[in-house]
């Protein structure tokens, strides 16, 4: 709300006096209070939305579950299965499944190479058939324990009630599985790390190079103006468009290279980590270039002139003075670009990221999945347990993103101290 300036307070060569001055000052103060309240309200709405999101995720990631087993684990051993050695677990597995099934498991991955946890997971899946028949949220678990007990006893008489954190060590180290209780995000974490590393490897030097050229070397002409306009426009293009571009160019157009066929790799196609990384690099390049240009533009012109005055060339000035002083701002844009690439889903779906894969990526030409893809996939599953698994995966994604961002912020602060 902007109040009109009183005629008495309009510029007439002298300041308003008396009652006119008081009205003018009161009007300006009221405008200030209105804008202050508007900004504060916007901040509170943002904090409330973030708190609601985190509360919902945490509520689904922890809570009581009703567990029911087809075979009581106590009948298989006089000790808890978790305390048995791998050889003891293999003996129990052999005694309770068919020989054909045991040989199939051994062909898939020899038992000599399996860990104790992997053999235990097979027993829980194939022998005891432990199943979570009902899950409860954290708030419900903390406030309605008696009601939950009564409901479980009534609907699932043989079930055992236990508190479960869906975010645990097994969830981090286990691969994906068809059952929510056995699922993990190891493949997705490794896929995301591979993808973000290759994305920044491609995008960071190209983005800085383009920004340096446009700010320090490019002359004002129609071609460079057209390039600048297109870069600004590309920053607002929907991410799925970049996915379609990546599908056309990297997955299909140069499949011979992105599949690794030129290196003799024959078990993949163009839907690999490197295709996704190149697509994500295109997605964040406009953001990196715009932020890098602003950071370079903020370096004082006097610093350049002093360098030239001492006989330095243009490139020496850019390399030794401009870039070190602009690096904190450049890294700020890099953090934003990395965060966007880490959380994107639509381009990965288009270029062919797997929604179910049990093997770990071993290189840039591997098939892969990523944390956003897994979260999306689990939220589409019908069982409520997959909703809880998705909530745990969201927490993993947030922790991973905060860790990467914190590392980048520490690096930015280091450059800021070095340049000051």
C-alpha positions in Angstrom: 0.0 0.0 0.0 1.6 3.3 -1.2 0.1 6.5 0.1 0.1 9.5 -2.3 2.4 12.2 -1.3 0.5 15.2 0.1 0.6 18.3 -2.1 2.2 20.1 0.8 5.0 17.6 0.9 5.8 17.5 -2.8 9.2 18.8 -3.9 8.8 22.6 -4.3 12.4 23.5 -3.4 11.9 23.3 0.3 11.0 20.6 2.9 7.4 20.3 4.3 6.9 22.0 7.6 4.5 21.7 10.5 1.5 19.4 10.1 2.4 18.6 6.5 5.8 17.3 7.7 4.2 15.2 10.4 1.7 13.6 7.9 4.5 12.9 5.5 6.7 11.1 8.1 3.7 9.2 9.5 2.8 8.0 5.9 6.4 6.8 5.3 6.5 5.0 8.6 3.2 3.3 7.9 4.4 2.1 4.5 7.6 0.7 6.2 5.5 -1.2 8.8 3.3 -2.7 6.0 6.3 -3.9 4.1 7.9 -5.2 7.3 4.8 -7.2 8.1 4.6 -8.5 4.6 8.2 -9.8 4.6 7.8 -11.3 8.1 4.6 -13.1 7.0 6.4 -14.5 3.9 9.2 -15.8 6.2 6.9 -17.4 8.6 4.9 -19.1 5.8 8.2 -20.5 4.5 9.3 -21.8 7.9 5.8 -23.3 8.5 5.9 -25.1 5.1 9.4 -26.5 5.8 8.5 -27.6 9.3 5.3 -29.3 8.0 7.4 -31.2 5.4 10.0 -32.3 7.9 7.4 -33.3 10.5 5.5 -35.4 7.9 8.7 -37.2 6.8 10.0 -37.9 10.3 6.5 -39.1 11.4 6.5 -41.7 8.6 10.1 -42.8 9.0 9.8 -43.9 12.6 7.1 -45.7 14.6 5.7 -49.1 15.8 5.2 -51.9 13.3 3.3 -55.2 13.8 5.6 -58.0 12.6 4.3 -61.5 11.9 6.5 -64.5 10.9 5.5 -67.6 9.0 8.0 -69.7 11.0 9.0 -68.6 14.5 12.7 -67.8 14.5 13.0 -69.3 18.0 12.3 -72.7 16.5 15.3 -72.5 14.2 18.0 -71.9 16.8 18.4 -71.6 20.5 20.0 -68.2 19.9 18.8 -65.2 18.1 19.5 -65.5 14.4 21.3 -62.2 14.4 24.0 -63.7 16.7 24.7 -66.7 14.6 27.7 -67.0 12.3 27.4 -67.1 8.5 28.1 -70.9 8.4 25.4 -71.6 11.0 22.9 -69.5 9.0 23.8 -71.3 5.8 23.1 -74.6 7.5 19.7 -73.4 8.6 19.0 -72.1 5.1 19.9 -75.5 3.5 17.7 -77.4 5.9 14.6 -75.2 5.2 14.6 -74.6 1.4 14.8 -76.9 -1.6 18.1 -77.9 -3.1 17.2 -76.3 -6.4 16.5 -73.0 -4.7 19.7 -73.2 -2.8 21.7 -73.9 -5.9 20.0 -70.9 -7.7 21.0 -68.6 -4.8 24.6 -70.0 -5.0 24.7 -69.4 -8.8 23.4 -65.8 -8.4 26.2 -65.1 -5.8 28.3 -67.8 -4.2 27.6 -68.1 -0.5 31.4 -67.9 0.1 31.2 -64.3 -1.1 28.0 -63.4 0.8 28.1 -61.6 4.2 26.4 -62.8 7.3 23.8 -60.0 6.9 23.0 -61.2 3.3 22.5 -64.8 4.4 20.3 -63.6 7.3 18.2 -61.6 4.9 17.6 -64.7 2.8 16.5 -66.7 5.8 14.1 -63.9 6.8 12.7 -63.7 3.3 12.5 -67.5 2.4 12.3 -69.3 5.7 10.8 -67.2 8.5 9.0 -65.0 6.0 8.9 -62.1 8.4 6.3 -59.7 7.2 5.2 -56.3 8.5 1.5 -56.4 8.5 0.8 -52.9 9.9 2.9 -49.8 10.4 2.1 -46.8 12.6 3.5 -43.2 12.5 5.7 -41.7 15.1 3.1 -39.4 16.6 0.6 -42.1 16.8 3.2 -44.5 18.4 4.1 -41.9 21.1 0.6 -40.9 22.0 -1.6 -43.9 21.4 0.4 -47.0 22.5 -2.6 -48.7 24.3 -4.8 -48.2 21.3 -2.2 -49.7 19.0 -1.7 -52.7 21.3 -5.4 -53.4 21.3 -5.7 -53.0 17.5 -2.8 -55.4 16.8 -4.1 -58.0 19.2 -7.6 -57.8 17.6 -6.6 -57.9 14.0 -3.2 -59.8 14.0 -3.2 -62.1 17.1 0.1 -63.7 16.3 1.9 -60.5 15.4 4.7 -58.9 17.5 4.7 -55.1 18.1 8.1 -53.5 17.9 9.5 -49.9 17.4 11.2 -49.5 14.1 13.4 -46.9 12.6 13.1 -47.3 8.8 16.3 -45.2 8.6 18.9 -47.6 9.9 22.2 -49.2 8.9 20.6 -52.0 7.0 18.5 -49.5 5.0 21.7 -47.7 4.0 23.7 -50.8 3.0 21.0 -53.0 1.6 20.2 -53.1 -2.1 16.6 -52.7 -3.4 14.2 -55.6 -2.8 10.6 -56.4 -3.7 9.5 -56.2 -0.1 9.5 -52.9 1.7 11.0 -54.3 4.9 14.0 -55.6 3.0 14.6 -52.6 0.8 17.6 -50.4 0.9 19.1 -47.4 -0.9 22.7 -48.5 -1.4 22.3 -48.7 -5.2 20.5 -45.3 -5.3 23.1 -43.6 -3.1 26.0 -44.9 -5.3 24.1 -43.9 -8.4 23.5 -40.4 -7.1 27.1 -39.9 -6.1 28.4 -41.1 -9.5 25.9 -38.9 -11.3 26.6 -35.7 -9.3 30.4 -36.2 -9.5 30.3 -36.5 -13.3 27.8 -33.7 -13.6 30.1 -31.3 -11.8 33.1 -32.6 -13.7 31.5 -31.5 -16.9 29.5 -28.4 -15.9 31.9 -26.6 -13.5 34.8 -25.9 -15.9 32.5 -25.2 -18.9 30.4 -22.9 -16.8 33.3 -20.9 -15.5 35.0 -20.8 -18.9 31.8 -19.4 -20.5 31.4 -16.8 -17.8 35.0 -15.6 -18.1 34.7 -15.3 -21.9 31.4 -13.4 -21.7 32.6 -11.0 -19.0 36.3 -10.5 -19.8 36.8 -11.2 -23.5 33.5 -10.9 -25.4 32.7 -7.7 -27.2 29.3 -6.2 -27.4 27.8 -7.4 -30.7 24.6 -9.1 -31.9 26.0 -12.6 -31.6 27.2 -12.2 -28.0 23.9 -10.4 -27.1 22.0 -13.4 -28.6 24.1 -15.8 -26.6 23.5 -13.9 -23.3 19.8 -13.8 -24.0 19.6 -17.5 -24.6 21.5 -18.3 -21.5 19.1 -16.3 -19.4 16.1 -17.9 -21.1 17.5 -21.5 -20.7 17.7 -21.0 -16.9 13.9 -21.1 -16.9 13.3 -24.0 -19.2 11.4 -26.9 -17.5 13.7 -29.8 -16.5 11.8 -32.4 -18.5 12.8 -30.5 -21.7 16.4 -31.2 -20.9 15.5 -34.8 -20.3 14.0 -35.0 -23.8 17.2 -33.3 -25.2 19.4 -35.8 -23.3 17.3 -38.7 -24.6 17.6 -37.5 -28.2 21.4 -36.7 -28.1 23.1 -38.7 -25.4 20.9 -41.8 -25.2 20.1 -42.3 -28.9 22.3 -39.9 -30.9 25.7 -41.0 -29.5 24.7 -44.3 -28.0 27.9 -45.9 -29.3 29.9 -43.7 -26.9 27.5 -43.3 -23.9 26.9 -47.1 -23.8 30.6 -47.8 -23.6 30.5 -49.8 -26.9 33.6 -48.1 -28.1 35.4 -49.6 -25.2 34.0 -53.1 -25.8 31.2 -52.9 -23.2 28.2 -54.8 -24.6 25.8 -55.3 -21.7 24.4 -51.7 -21.6 22.7 -49.2 -23.9 22.8 -45.5 -23.9 20.7 -45.3 -20.7 23.8 -45.0 -18.4 25.2 -42.8 -15.7 27.2 -40.7 -18.2 24.1 -39.9 -20.3 22.3 -38.8 -17.1 25.3 -36.7 -16.0 25.6 -34.9 -19.4 21.9 -34.2 -19.3 22.2 -32.8 -15.8 25.2 -30.8 -16.8 23.1 -29.1 -19.5 20.4 -28.5 -17.0 22.6 -26.6 -14.5 24.9 -24.8 -16.9 22.8 -21.7 -17.3 22.6 -21.3 -13.5 26.3 -21.7 -13.1 27.1 -19.3 -15.9 24.8 -16.6 -14.6 26.1 -16.8 -11.1 29.7 -16.9 -12.2 29.2 -13.8 -14.4 27.7 -11.9 -11.4 30.6 -13.0 -9.2 33.2 -11.9 -11.8 31.4 -8.6 -12.4 31.6 -7.9 -8.7 35.4 -7.9 -8.7 36.5 -4.2 -8.5 37.8 -2.8 -11.8 40.6 -1.2 -9.9 42.1 -4.6 -9.2 42.3 -5.3 -12.9 43.8 -1.9 -13.6 46.5 -2.4 -10.9 47.4 -5.7 -12.5 47.7 -4.2 -16.0 49.7 -1.4 -14.5 52.3 -3.9 -13.3 52.6 -5.4 -16.7 50.4 -8.5 -16.4 48.6 -9.8 -19.4 44.8 -10.1 -19.5 44.9 -13.9 -18.9 47.3 -13.4 -16.0 45.0 -10.9 -14.5 42.0 -13.2 -14.9 43.8 -16.2 -13.5 45.7 -14.7 -10.6 43.3 -11.9 -9.5 39.8 -12.0 -10.9 39.0 -15.7 -10.5 40.4 -16.0 -6.9 38.4 -13.0 -5.8 35.3 -14.2 -7.6 35.5 -17.8 -6.4 33.3 -17.5 -3.3 30.5 -16.2 -5.5 31.1 -18.9 -8.1 31.0 -21.6 -5.5 27.6 -20.2 -4.3 26.2 -20.8 -7.7 27.8 -24.2 -7.8 26.1 -25.1 -4.6 22.7 -24.1 -6.0 23.3 -26.0 -9.2 24.5 -29.1 -7.4 21.4 -29.1 -5.2 19.1 -28.8 -8.2 20.9 -31.7 -10.0 20.7 -33.9 -6.9 17.0 -33.5 -6.5 15.8 -33.7 -10.1 13.6 -36.6 -11.1 12.0 -35.8 -14.5 15.2 -35.8 -16.6 16.3 -39.1 -15.1 13.0 -40.8 -15.9 13.2 -39.6 -19.5 16.8 -40.7 -20.1 16.0 -44.1 -18.6 17.1 -44.4 -15.0 16.1 -47.8 -13.5 13.3 -48.0 -11.0 14.4 -51.4 -9.8 18.0 -52.5 -9.9 19.9 -54.7 -7.5 23.5 -54.2 -8.8 25.8 -51.4 -7.8 27.1 -49.0 -10.5 30.8 -49.7 -11.2 31.5 -46.9 -13.6 30.2 -44.2 -15.9 28.8 -46.7 -18.4 26.7 -48.7 -15.8 23.0 -48.8 -15.6 21.9 -46.9 -12.5 19.2 -45.5 -10.3 19.2 -42.4 -8.1 17.6 -41.4 -4.8 14.8 -39.2 -6.3 13.9 -42.0 -8.7 13.6 -44.4 -5.8 11.5 -42.0 -3.7 9.2 -41.5 -6.7 8.9 -45.3 -7.3 8.2 -46.1 -3.7 5.5 -43.4 -3.4 3.7 -45.1 -6.3 3.5 -48.5 -4.6 0.2 -49.5 -3.0 1.5 -50.7 0.4 1.7 -48.2 3.3 5.1 -49.6 4.2 6.5 -48.3 0.9 5.4 -44.8 2.1 7.5 -45.3 5.2 10.5 -46.5 3.2 10.1 -43.4 0.9 10.1 -41.2 4.0 13.4 -42.8 5.2 14.9 -42.3 1.7 13.9 -38.6 1.8 15.8 -38.2 5.0 18.8 -39.9 3.4 18.6 -37.6 0.4 18.4 -34.5 2.7 21.4 -35.7 4.8 23.4 -36.4 1.6 22.5 -33.0 0.1 23.3 -31.2 3.4 26.7 -33.0 3.6 27.6 -32.0 0.0 26.4 -28.5 0.5 28.3 -28.1 3.8 31.5 -29.3 2.1 31.0 -26.7 -0.7 30.2 -24.0 1.8 33.4 -24.7 3.8 35.4 -24.6 0.5 33.7 -21.3 -0.4 34.6 -19.8 3.0 38.2 -20.9 2.6 38.5 -19.0 -0.7 36.7 -16.0 0.9 39.3 -15.9 3.7 42.1 -16.4 1.3 41.0 -13.5 -0.9 40.4 -11.1 1.9 
